């Protein structure tokens, strides 16, 4: 089989204006970035009309190689179009950190890709750079304010805002700034997060229009005054300037799949350290112009899925018609205790043991009222016996089941999945969305609900420093936001090695960060880092340009 980049390079792309016209987007709303990428004017959402059906693609707990959610999402959109439905896929933008680190690109794979994949995986339309610049502009202006007011009553006692960079760089997690004398600023302990963890990223992805973007930016908590009261971007007086930096970034990006299907790709928060969903604006734009919108939430249904429902859908008023839960034979074998080095070896018994993980995710999704379809993302090493084992289990659990072969066959390989999805939405759609908790509950209650109901923990413990922050947030009235759990994506527990569906364990909270602009509370568990590091052999070592063509990008 050809590599992803070979397939991408050999695909004849349509002019993006033709793609936009195919879903009735007005020509004057298309802002071109070359012939194959465009931004679509966000103001189109002001025109109300009928919205298409929303389909979430989530997954069981993934292996370190992933589960293929993006490939399935793109494949489903291709399959829906093959059976005559007007479907649009809405995805997150890739981050340079993982792309040059361990995970590689995030534009799908094989014959189920979004294109031009090289540009999407690299600088794209500059959204990540705009977010990084806006975040760090706030940091520079804030440091200047602290410096200029260091000796008067308007000074700050503590700064909580961090800088960001879209690179995996462990050396920047904790740093000292302002060294070298007072003319260089005030010596301060500081640090960097990766750009997908920036609150500006979350704000861009949750904002509904330019006015809402500005409101959220003004509300960002930057630190505390000497009297202990909060200090925000509005207090700094630079909300307008920061919004200006994001004027282009707020417009969603339109590209196409390997079969010319329209694709909106906009925003890219990670699900293990942020809320893990593409922008509300892109999702609503796809729903406005499509009969079906296929979107995804990062990692498994416990991390990305829960946040999609409790944060994104709650804030945006979205009602998913169905959730597709993606699994692979290899992931099921991993959860059945098979060694990571032996996952390609046939072992139906390990698959049976691994069903506990899939069943837990199904149970979790049903708590939100979701109708669930199981999709097996098939690999060449999967045997018919293994697939039949999974099919039989789904029949026993009364779960609709389909195989995705879009990686090798494009839309034809997802026709069965598309038909089952359409039939299930018609005859057994999801119930009205039921949230896991009410936002009016206190922080501890909300965290407890998530850890017990979604992860299966018997208890949650707060370290003393986290408990101190929790009480401060409650005193300031910042406790009524949804909760965003930051933890490992590889286990229901905080230990990535504990596979399957453990229960009765304790989850520990070691930090709490409030995003008053994004309107959510980030609760950090285990050893999760908001600035990832690089592996021993980064993907960057395999990326090169040869005869004018990019190689090694996948």
C-alpha positions as CSV (number, residue, x, y, z in Angstrom):
1,X,0.0,0.0,0.0
2,X,1.2,3.5,-0.8
3,X,2.1,5.8,2.1
4,X,-0.2,8.5,3.3
5,X,1.9,11.2,1.7
6,X,2.1,9.4,-1.6
7,X,-1.7,9.1,-1.7
8,X,-2.1,12.7,-0.8
9,X,0.3,13.8,-3.5
10,X,-1.4,11.8,-6.2
11,X,-4.9,13.0,-5.4
12,X,-6.3,15.5,-7.8
13,X,-7.7,18.3,-5.6
14,X,-10.7,20.4,-6.5
15,X,-10.5,24.2,-6.4
16,X,-11.7,25.1,-2.9
17,X,-14.3,27.4,-4.4
18,X,-15.9,24.4,-6.1
19,X,-15.9,22.6,-2.7
20,X,-17.6,25.6,-1.1
21,X,-20.1,25.9,-3.9
22,X,-21.0,22.2,-3.5
23,X,-22.5,22.9,-0.1
24,X,-24.0,26.3,-1.1
25,X,-21.5,28.5,0.8
26,X,-21.8,32.0,-0.9
27,X,-18.7,32.9,-2.9
28,X,-18.3,36.2,-1.1
29,X,-17.9,34.3,2.2
30,X,-14.9,32.4,1.0
31,X,-11.5,33.8,1.9
32,X,-8.9,32.0,-0.2
33,X,-5.5,30.7,1.1
34,X,-4.3,29.4,-2.2
35,X,-6.4,27.2,-4.4
36,X,-7.1,24.4,-2.0
37,X,-7.7,26.0,1.4
38,X,-10.0,28.8,2.5
39,X,-11.5,30.5,5.6
40,X,-15.2,30.9,5.7
41,X,-16.8,34.1,7.1
42,X,-18.0,33.4,10.7
43,X,-20.8,35.9,10.1
44,X,-22.7,33.2,8.0
45,X,-23.8,31.7,11.3
46,X,-25.9,34.8,12.0
47,X,-28.3,33.6,9.3
48,X,-30.5,31.0,11.2
49,X,-31.8,27.9,9.4
50,X,-32.3,24.2,9.7
51,X,-29.3,22.3,11.2
52,X,-28.1,18.9,10.1
53,X,-27.7,15.9,12.4
54,X,-24.5,15.8,14.5
55,X,-22.6,12.5,14.9
56,X,-19.7,12.2,17.4
57,X,-16.9,9.7,16.7
58,X,-15.2,8.6,19.9
59,X,-13.1,5.6,20.9
60,X,-12.2,3.0,23.5
61,X,-9.0,3.6,25.5
62,X,-6.3,3.8,22.8
63,X,-2.9,2.2,22.4
64,X,0.1,4.5,22.1
65,X,-0.2,4.2,18.3
66,X,-3.8,5.5,18.5
67,X,-7.1,4.0,17.5
68,X,-7.8,5.7,14.1
69,X,-10.6,8.0,15.1
70,X,-9.7,10.6,12.6
71,X,-9.5,8.0,9.8
72,X,-13.0,6.7,10.8
73,X,-14.4,10.2,11.0
74,X,-13.3,11.0,7.5
75,X,-14.2,7.6,6.3
76,X,-17.7,7.9,7.7
77,X,-18.2,11.3,5.9
78,X,-17.0,9.7,2.7
79,X,-19.3,6.7,3.2
80,X,-22.3,8.9,3.8
81,X,-21.6,10.8,0.6
82,X,-21.3,7.5,-1.2
83,X,-24.9,6.6,-0.2
84,X,-26.2,10.0,-1.3
85,X,-26.1,11.9,1.9
86,X,-24.7,15.5,2.2
87,X,-22.1,15.0,4.9
88,X,-19.4,17.2,6.1
89,X,-16.6,16.3,8.5
90,X,-15.4,18.8,11.2
91,X,-12.1,18.0,12.9
92,X,-9.4,19.6,15.0
93,X,-6.2,21.1,13.6
94,X,-3.0,19.1,14.1
95,X,-0.3,20.5,16.5
96,X,3.4,20.7,15.5
97,X,4.4,19.3,18.8
98,X,3.1,15.7,18.3
99,X,3.7,16.0,14.5
100,X,7.5,16.4,15.0
101,X,7.4,14.4,18.3
102,X,6.0,10.9,18.6
103,X,2.4,10.8,17.2
104,X,3.0,12.2,13.8
105,X,0.4,14.1,11.8
106,X,-3.4,14.1,12.3
107,X,-5.0,14.4,8.9
108,X,-6.3,10.8,8.7
109,X,-4.6,8.1,6.7
110,X,-4.6,6.0,3.5
111,X,-7.6,6.9,1.3
112,X,-9.4,8.6,4.2
113,X,-7.4,11.8,4.5
114,X,-8.1,15.6,4.6
115,X,-6.0,17.5,2.1
116,X,-3.6,19.1,1.4
117,X,-2.2,17.1,4.3
118,X,1.3,18.7,4.3
119,X,-0.1,22.2,4.8
120,X,-2.8,21.0,7.3
121,X,-0.1,19.2,9.4
122,X,2.3,22.2,9.3
123,X,1.5,25.9,9.4
124,X,-2.0,25.6,7.7
125,X,-3.7,29.0,7.7
126,X,-1.7,30.2,10.8
127,X,-4.4,29.7,13.5
128,X,-1.9,28.1,15.9
129,X,0.5,31.0,15.4
130,X,-2.2,33.5,16.0
131,X,-3.2,31.8,19.2
132,X,0.5,31.5,20.3
133,X,1.0,35.2,19.6
134,X,-2.1,36.3,21.4
135,X,-1.3,34.2,24.4
136,X,2.3,35.5,24.6
137,X,1.3,39.1,23.9
138,X,-0.8,38.9,27.0
139,X,2.2,37.6,28.9
140,X,4.4,40.4,27.7
141,X,1.8,43.1,28.5
142,X,1.2,41.5,31.9
143,X,4.9,41.5,32.8
144,X,5.2,45.1,31.7
145,X,2.2,46.0,33.9
146,X,3.8,44.3,36.9
147,X,7.1,46.0,36.2
148,X,5.6,49.5,35.8
149,X,3.5,49.1,38.9
150,X,5.9,47.2,41.1
151,X,6.2,49.9,43.7
152,X,2.6,51.2,44.0
153,X,-0.7,50.0,45.2
154,X,-1.8,48.8,41.7
155,X,0.9,46.1,41.7
156,X,0.3,42.4,41.5
157,X,1.0,39.8,44.2
158,X,0.8,36.8,41.9
159,X,0.7,36.0,38.2
160,X,-1.0,32.8,37.0
161,X,-0.7,33.3,33.2
162,X,1.8,31.2,31.3
163,X,3.4,31.5,28.0
164,X,2.9,28.8,25.3
165,X,4.7,27.3,22.3
166,X,3.6,24.7,19.8
167,X,6.6,22.6,20.3
168,X,7.2,19.7,22.7
169,X,9.9,21.2,25.0
170,X,10.2,19.8,28.5
171,X,13.0,22.4,29.3
172,X,10.4,25.2,29.2
173,X,7.9,23.7,31.8
174,X,9.5,25.6,34.6
175,X,11.7,28.6,34.0
176,X,12.9,31.8,35.6
177,X,12.3,35.1,33.8
178,X,13.5,38.7,34.4
179,X,17.1,37.8,35.4
180,X,20.0,40.2,34.8
181,X,19.0,43.3,36.7
182,X,15.9,45.3,37.2
183,X,16.0,46.8,33.7
184,X,15.3,43.2,32.4
185,X,12.1,42.9,34.5
186,X,11.2,41.3,37.8
187,X,12.7,37.9,38.5
188,X,9.8,35.5,38.5
189,X,9.2,31.7,38.4
190,X,7.3,31.1,35.2
191,X,6.8,28.4,32.6
192,X,5.4,27.3,29.2
193,X,2.4,25.1,28.2
194,X,2.0,23.7,24.7
195,X,-0.2,25.9,22.5
196,X,-3.1,23.4,22.5
197,X,-3.3,23.8,26.3
198,X,-3.6,27.6,26.0
199,X,-6.8,29.1,27.3
200,X,-6.8,31.2,24.1
201,X,-7.1,27.9,22.2
202,X,-10.1,26.9,24.4
203,X,-11.7,30.3,24.0
204,X,-11.4,30.2,20.2
205,X,-12.9,26.8,20.2
206,X,-15.8,27.6,22.5
207,X,-16.6,31.2,21.3
208,X,-19.7,31.5,19.1
209,X,-18.8,34.8,17.3
210,X,-16.5,37.8,17.5
211,X,-18.4,39.5,20.3
212,X,-18.3,36.3,22.4
213,X,-14.6,36.0,21.7
214,X,-14.0,39.5,23.0
215,X,-16.1,38.9,26.1
216,X,-14.2,35.7,26.9
217,X,-10.8,37.3,26.4
218,X,-11.7,40.2,28.7
219,X,-12.7,37.7,31.4
220,X,-9.4,35.8,31.5
221,X,-7.9,35.6,34.9
222,X,-4.2,36.7,34.8
223,X,-3.3,37.0,38.5
224,X,-4.1,38.7,41.7
225,X,-3.8,42.2,43.0
226,X,-2.1,43.0,46.3
227,X,-5.4,43.1,48.0
228,X,-6.2,39.5,46.8
229,X,-8.8,40.4,44.2
230,X,-8.6,39.0,40.7
231,X,-6.8,40.8,37.9
232,X,-8.1,40.1,34.4
233,X,-7.4,41.0,30.8
234,X,-10.1,43.7,31.1
235,X,-8.2,45.2,34.0
236,X,-5.1,45.2,31.9
237,X,-7.1,47.0,29.2
238,X,-5.8,45.0,26.2
239,X,-8.9,42.9,25.3
240,X,-9.3,44.7,22.0
241,X,-5.7,44.3,21.0
242,X,-5.8,40.5,21.7
243,X,-9.0,40.1,19.8
244,X,-7.4,41.9,16.8
245,X,-4.7,39.2,16.7
246,X,-7.5,36.6,16.4
247,X,-9.6,38.3,13.8
248,X,-8.7,35.9,11.0
249,X,-8.2,32.8,13.3
250,X,-11.9,32.9,14.3
251,X,-13.0,32.0,10.8
252,X,-13.2,28.2,10.3
253,X,-11.0,26.6,7.7
254,X,-12.5,24.7,4.8
255,X,-10.5,22.0,3.0
256,X,-11.5,18.6,1.3
257,X,-11.0,14.9,1.7
258,X,-9.4,12.5,-0.7
259,X,-12.8,12.3,-2.4
260,X,-13.6,16.0,-2.5
261,X,-15.9,15.9,0.6
262,X,-16.0,19.2,2.4
263,X,-14.1,19.3,5.7
264,X,-14.0,22.1,8.3
265,X,-10.8,21.9,10.4
266,X,-10.5,24.5,13.1
267,X,-9.0,24.6,16.6
268,X,-6.9,21.9,18.3
269,X,-7.0,21.5,22.1
270,X,-5.7,18.2,23.3
271,X,-8.1,16.0,25.3
272,X,-5.6,14.8,27.9
273,X,-4.7,18.4,29.0
274,X,-7.6,20.5,27.6
275,X,-11.2,19.9,26.4
276,X,-10.2,18.1,23.2
277,X,-12.8,19.3,20.6
278,X,-12.7,21.3,17.4
279,X,-14.4,24.7,17.4
280,X,-18.1,25.3,18.1
281,X,-18.0,27.6,15.1
282,X,-16.7,25.0,12.7
283,X,-19.2,22.4,14.0
284,X,-22.1,24.7,13.6
285,X,-20.9,25.8,10.2
286,X,-20.8,22.2,9.1
287,X,-24.3,21.6,10.6
288,X,-25.6,24.6,8.8
289,X,-24.5,23.5,5.3
290,X,-24.6,19.7,5.7
291,X,-27.3,17.0,6.2
292,X,-24.9,15.1,8.5
293,X,-21.9,16.5,10.4
294,X,-19.3,14.0,11.6
295,X,-17.0,15.3,14.3
296,X,-14.6,13.7,16.8
297,X,-13.4,14.3,20.4
298,X,-9.9,13.5,21.4
299,X,-8.7,10.1,22.7
300,X,-11.2,7.9,24.4
301,X,-14.9,8.5,25.3
302,X,-13.8,9.0,28.9
303,X,-11.6,12.0,28.3
304,X,-12.7,13.6,25.0
305,X,-16.2,12.2,24.9
306,X,-17.2,13.3,28.4
307,X,-15.8,16.8,27.8
308,X,-17.6,17.0,24.4
309,X,-20.9,16.5,26.2
310,X,-20.4,18.3,29.5
311,X,-18.4,21.2,28.2
312,X,-18.8,21.8,24.4
313,X,-22.4,20.6,24.0
314,X,-23.5,22.3,27.2
315,X,-22.0,25.6,26.3
316,X,-23.1,25.5,22.6
317,X,-26.5,23.8,23.0
318,X,-25.6,20.9,20.7
319,X,-27.6,17.7,20.6
320,X,-25.7,14.7,19.1
321,X,-27.9,12.3,17.2
322,X,-25.5,9.3,17.7
323,X,-22.0,8.3,18.9
324,X,-19.8,6.0,16.9
325,X,-17.4,4.2,19.3
326,X,-14.2,3.1,17.5
327,X,-12.2,0.1,18.5
328,X,-9.4,-2.0,17.1
329,X,-8.6,-5.6,17.5
330,X,-5.1,-4.6,18.7
331,X,-6.5,-2.2,21.4
332,X,-8.9,-4.9,22.6
333,X,-6.0,-7.4,22.9
334,X,-4.0,-4.8,24.8
335,X,-6.9,-4.4,27.3
336,X,-7.0,-8.2,27.5
337,X,-3.5,-8.3,28.8
338,X,-1.6,-9.0,25.7
339,X,1.9,-7.5,25.6
340,X,2.4,-4.4,23.5
341,X,4.9,-6.2,21.3
342,X,2.5,-9.0,20.4
343,X,-0.7,-7.1,19.5
344,X,-0.5,-8.0,15.8
345,X,-0.6,-11.7,16.7
346,X,-4.0,-13.4,16.5
347,X,-5.6,-14.0,19.9
348,X,-9.4,-14.1,20.1
349,X,-9.2,-14.9,23.8
350,X,-7.3,-11.7,24.6
351,X,-10.0,-9.8,22.6
352,X,-12.7,-11.3,24.8
353,X,-10.8,-10.3,27.9
354,X,-10.5,-6.8,26.4
355,X,-14.2,-6.3,26.0
356,X,-14.4,-5.0,29.6
357,X,-12.9,-1.7,28.3
358,X,-15.2,-1.3,25.4
359,X,-18.2,-2.2,27.5
360,X,-17.3,0.4,30.1
361,X,-17.1,3.1,27.4
362,X,-20.5,2.0,26.0
363,X,-22.0,2.2,29.5
364,X,-20.5,5.7,30.0
365,X,-21.9,7.0,26.6
366,X,-25.4,5.7,27.5
367,X,-25.3,7.8,30.7
368,X,-25.4,10.8,28.4
369,X,-28.4,9.3,26.5
370,X,-26.3,8.4,23.5
371,X,-27.3,5.7,21.0
372,X,-24.0,3.9,20.2
373,X,-22.7,2.2,17.1
374,X,-19.5,0.1,17.4
375,X,-17.0,0.6,14.5
376,X,-14.0,-1.7,14.1
377,X,-11.2,0.1,12.4
378,X,-9.7,-2.9,10.6
379,X,-6.0,-3.5,10.1
380,X,-4.4,-6.0,7.7
381,X,-3.2,-8.2,10.6
382,X,-6.8,-8.7,12.0
383,X,-8.1,-12.2,11.3
384,X,-11.7,-13.2,10.4
385,X,-12.0,-15.1,13.6
386,X,-11.0,-12.0,15.7
387,X,-13.5,-9.9,13.8
388,X,-16.3,-12.5,14.2
389,X,-15.5,-12.6,17.9
390,X,-16.1,-8.8,18.2
391,X,-19.2,-9.0,16.0
392,X,-20.7,-11.7,18.2
393,X,-20.1,-9.8,21.3
394,X,-21.8,-6.7,19.8
395,X,-24.8,-8.8,18.9
396,X,-25.0,-10.2,22.4
397,X,-24.8,-6.6,23.7
398,X,-27.5,-5.4,21.2
399,X,-25.0,-3.0,19.7
400,X,-25.0,-2.1,16.0
401,X,-21.7,-3.1,14.5
402,X,-19.7,-2.1,11.4
403,X,-16.2,-2.5,10.0
404,X,-14.3,0.5,8.6
405,X,-12.1,-0.2,5.6
406,X,-11.9,3.4,4.4
407,X,-8.1,3.5,5.0
408,X,-7.6,1.0,2.1
409,X,-10.9,1.5,0.1
410,X,-11.9,5.2,0.7
411,X,-15.7,5.8,0.8
412,X,-16.6,2.4,-0.5
413,X,-14.9,0.9,2.6
414,X,-17.3,2.8,4.9
415,X,-20.6,2.3,3.1
416,X,-21.8,-0.3,5.6
417,X,-20.9,2.0,8.5
418,X,-22.7,4.8,6.8
419,X,-25.8,2.8,6.3
420,X,-25.9,1.5,9.9
421,X,-25.4,5.1,11.2
422,X,-28.2,6.5,9.1
423,X,-30.5,3.6,10.0
424,X,-29.7,3.9,13.7
425,X,-30.3,7.7,13.7
426,X,-33.7,7.1,12.0
427,X,-34.9,4.3,14.2
428,X,-33.1,4.6,17.5
429,X,-31.6,8.1,17.8
430,X,-29.9,9.4,21.0
431,X,-32.2,10.8,23.7
432,X,-32.0,14.5,24.7
433,X,-28.5,15.0,26.1
434,X,-28.2,14.2,29.8
435,X,-25.2,15.9,31.5
436,X,-23.2,14.1,34.2
437,X,-23.6,16.9,36.7
438,X,-25.1,20.4,37.2
439,X,-22.7,23.3,37.0
440,X,-24.2,24.8,40.1
441,X,-22.7,21.9,42.1
442,X,-19.4,22.6,44.0
443,X,-16.1,21.6,42.4
444,X,-15.6,18.6,44.5
445,X,-19.0,17.2,43.7
446,X,-18.4,17.6,40.0
447,X,-15.0,16.0,40.1
448,X,-16.4,13.1,42.2
449,X,-19.2,12.5,39.7
450,X,-16.7,12.3,36.8
451,X,-14.2,10.1,38.6
452,X,-16.8,7.7,39.9
453,X,-19.2,7.5,37.0
454,X,-16.8,7.8,34.0
455,X,-13.5,6.4,35.3
456,X,-14.8,3.9,37.9
457,X,-12.7,5.3,40.8
458,X,-13.9,4.6,44.4
459,X,-12.7,8.0,45.6
460,X,-10.9,11.2,44.7
461,X,-8.3,12.8,46.9
462,X,-7.1,16.5,46.7
463,X,-3.6,17.3,47.6
464,X,-3.3,20.2,50.1
465,X,-2.2,22.7,47.5
466,X,-5.1,21.7,45.2
467,X,-7.5,22.0,48.1
468,X,-6.3,25.5,48.8
469,X,-6.9,26.5,45.2
470,X,-10.3,24.9,45.3
471,X,-11.4,26.9,48.3
472,X,-10.0,30.1,46.8
473,X,-12.0,29.6,43.6
474,X,-15.2,29.0,45.6
475,X,-14.6,32.2,47.6
476,X,-14.2,34.1,44.3
477,X,-17.3,32.6,42.7
478,X,-15.4,30.7,40.0
479,X,-16.7,27.3,41.0
480,X,-19.8,27.2,38.8
481,X,-18.0,26.2,35.6
482,X,-17.9,22.7,34.0
483,X,-14.9,20.6,35.0
484,X,-12.1,19.6,32.5
485,X,-10.1,16.6,33.7
486,X,-6.4,16.5,32.7
487,X,-4.9,13.0,33.0
488,X,-3.4,10.2,31.1
489,X,-5.3,9.0,28.0
490,X,-4.1,5.4,28.3
491,X,-6.1,4.2,31.3
492,X,-9.2,4.9,33.3
493,X,-6.8,5.4,36.2
494,X,-3.9,7.8,36.4
495,X,-1.5,5.0,35.8
496,X,-1.1,4.5,32.0
497,X,-0.1,0.8,32.5
498,X,-3.4,-0.2,34.1
499,X,-5.4,-1.3,31.0
500,X,-8.9,-2.8,30.8
501,X,-11.6,-1.4,33.1
502,X,-10.1,-1.2,36.6
503,X,-12.4,-0.2,39.5
504,X,-12.1,0.7,43.2
505,X,-8.9,2.8,42.7
506,X,-8.3,6.3,44.0
507,X,-7.6,9.3,41.7
508,X,-5.5,12.2,43.2
509,X,-5.8,15.8,42.2
510,X,-2.5,17.7,42.4
511,X,-3.5,21.0,40.8
512,X,-6.5,23.1,39.7
513,X,-6.4,25.8,37.0
514,X,-9.4,28.0,36.4
515,X,-10.1,29.3,32.8
516,X,-12.5,32.2,33.4
517,X,-12.5,33.1,29.7
518,X,-13.1,29.6,28.5
519,X,-15.4,29.1,31.5
520,X,-14.1,25.8,32.7
521,X,-12.1,24.4,35.6
522,X,-9.1,22.2,34.7
523,X,-8.4,19.5,37.3
524,X,-5.0,17.9,36.9
525,X,-4.5,14.3,38.0
526,X,-1.5,12.1,38.1
527,X,1.8,13.0,36.3
528,X,0.2,14.6,33.2
529,X,2.1,17.5,31.8
530,X,0.7,20.5,30.0
531,X,4.0,20.8,28.1
532,X,4.9,17.4,26.6
533,X,8.4,16.2,26.1
534,X,10.0,14.5,23.1
535,X,10.7,10.8,22.7
536,X,14.2,9.4,22.3
537,X,13.7,9.3,18.5
538,X,11.4,12.2,17.5
539,X,9.5,12.1,14.2
540,X,11.4,15.1,13.2
541,X,14.4,12.9,12.4
542,X,12.4,11.3,9.6
543,X,11.0,14.5,8.0
544,X,12.9,16.0,5.1
545,X,12.4,17.8,1.8
546,X,13.6,15.8,-1.2
547,X,13.4,17.2,-4.8
548,X,11.0,19.8,-3.6
549,X,8.7,17.2,-1.9
550,X,8.1,16.7,1.8
551,X,9.0,13.2,3.0
552,X,8.4,11.4,6.3
553,X,5.3,13.3,7.2
554,X,2.4,11.0,8.2
